[in-house]
Amino acid sequence: MRLNINRIFLIQLLYLSLAGITALQKIIPLEIPNWFISKFEKTIGIIPFGIELSFIIITLLESAIASIILISIVKKEYRSENNKSFLKLALELSLILFLILFFGSFLTMSYENGALDFIYFIGTLYVYQIIADKHKNQLI
């Protein structure tokens, strides 16, 4: 017996959860967490507003990804016949986010986190490629 599962919708829910939850965890306290400050104070912390700016950029990216995924769901991009332009945009922003997180992990010599960020990046690239190949004749 085969389940009739919409894989695109599952991908949308995965990235909505990933970006939405992490964005909310950063936004709700309305302050930069101490662990973030202590982790980066000897790296980007030496640059004026380096910690604040990097935290804001990461939070904005996560928020944008979650918002764009919501738009993708509302526009029913999970249907095979529909254009996937918002989903593709969210995945492209995810690639940028994971690259930033990878860089930060290696900057602080947190190589295990860097390896996870690399896996997230490769996984996102793979998902993007599948969607792009399947819908390559559609306008972006």
Secondary structure, DSSP 8 states (H G I E B T S, - for coil): ------HHHHHHHHHHHHHHHHHHHHHTT-S--HHHHHHHTTTGGGSTTHHHHHHHHHHHHHHHHHHHHHHHHHTTTTSTTS--HHHHHHHHHHHHHHHHHHHHHHHTT-HHHHHHHHHHHHHHHHHHHHHHHHTTTS--
